[in-house]
């Protein structure tokens, strides 16, 4: 399985979170929203003009800045 940044996934693709590379405060904020290693994440859509990503973790929809999405490493595949 290959690992890529979350922002490189296309709408409709899903992957498993492998790592979150960010400072402690943002790490805990994202963890509270469900961004945990091993969780399945799906990209719903990309915002226009390098805007935010609309992602789904479980039943929760979240808008995530591209800058933060670049810090989340995901594993593609089953």
N, C-alpha and C positions, 0 to 999 in steps of 0.2 A: 504494500500500500504506500502510495506517495503522500508526502506532507506538503501542503501549500498554505498560503495565507488565505484567510476567509474572504478577503476582497476579490480574489481571483475566481471564485466560483460564479457560475452564471445562474440567472434565475431558474428555479426549478431543481437545481442540483442540491444534494445534501451530503453531509460528511459528519465525521465524529471529531469532537474537539480533542486535540492532542496536547496543546500547551497554550498558556496565556502569558505573553512576555510584556509585562507592564509594571508600573510602580505599584506599591502596596495598596494605596488608597483606591485606585481604579480597579485593581485585581479584586478587592473585597466587594466593590460596588457591582462589578460584573458577575461575581460569584453569587451575590444576592439575587441577581436577575436570572440565574440559571446557567451561566457560562461556566461549566465545570468540566474537567477532563473526563472523557468517556461519554458525554452527553451528545446526542444526535442533534444537528442543526441544519436547517434548510434555508436557502436564500429565496425569498419571495420576489424581490425586485431591487434594482439599483436606481437611486435617484438620478435625476438629470444633471448634467454638467458636474460630474464628480460629487454628487450629493450623497446623502446617507444610504445605507443598505437597510432594507426591510428584511429581517430574519425571523425565523420561528424556531423556538426551542420548546418541544412538547406542545402545550396549548397556549403558550405565551408568544405574542408578536412584539418585536422590539425594533426600533429604529436605531441604527448604530452608525456613528461617523466613520468615514472611510479611514481616517487616521487610527482609530481604535481597531477597526477590522483588520488592518495590516499587522497588528500585534497579536492576533489570534491565529494560531497554527492548527490546521485541521488535517485529518487523514481521509482521503477519498477512498471509495470502494465500499464493499458490503459491510 
